[in-house]
């Protein structure tokens, strides 16, 4: 996309000289242990699939610092460097030491230190680091919708009614997504989204780019997905990933006015792929009223805030 401000090559070389490496699909097994040590839940954009999916617009670089993983990301949508919260088991003393190394890295590179996708449980650890003063930024769109996975076994209320309507009234079939389905999925997005929206409408990256980054590598990403057809015609798909007892459904795209299709896809993914999973995250709503209403009414959920922290000094 022409409006993206890509990281200059010289800047990337400076970043690499400090020991940072680009995140690639092959790094998952290397990075997993750091996620496994986290004290509590982390935000959906911190998941490994998200790091890969948005690589065309948010390029991540990692460095291992003792017991922690530092992830710095160049955001091409507004031309700035940001970082994710340190990944690992949070201990006040060890986190302070790792953070001060990251702070030095930012100073050498001349970047303001901004932590995005912070969860509230992480906040005290950073505030207790000597010599730090933070400014917290809150945005209404920065909420994760997290559901108890048992809610997806048998939806109640209006969602349950919609699911029963779908099962009763549509002649549907379901196929599991494989890497060979990339063209099928991208053609579907082009025909049902791109055909009606100018690229400028997608102000934060391209869905087709995301599919090209993850679909060929679904097994390596511990990913899953389904394609739903109604009367033989493709009606929608969704793709997610798993980590331990947590799952995130990253992408869902539908066409037509098929009542209950979205709920059906969530229910079907739960049955096929998410045995043993306790929590299912549907990510944020991006401030879009229709998505917000759907996710809020879907089932009982935790509406978990995440926010940005800017280091003022």
Secondary structure, 3 states (H helix, E strand, C coil): CCCCCCCCHHHHHHHHHCCCEECCHHHHHHHHHHHHCCCCCCCHHHCHHHHHHCCCCEEEEEEEECCEEEEEEEECCCCEEEEECCECCCCHHHHHHHHHHHHHHHHHHCCCCEEEEEEHHHHHHHHCCCCCCEEEECCCCCEEEEEEHHHHCCCCHHHHHHHHHHHHHCCEEEEECCHHHHHHHHHHHHHHHHCCCCHHHCCCCCHHHHHHHHHHHCCCCCEEEEEEEECCEEEEEEEEEEECCEEEEEEEEECCCCCCHHHHHHHHHHHHHCCCCCEEECCCCCCCHHHHHHHHHHCCEEEEEEEEEEECC
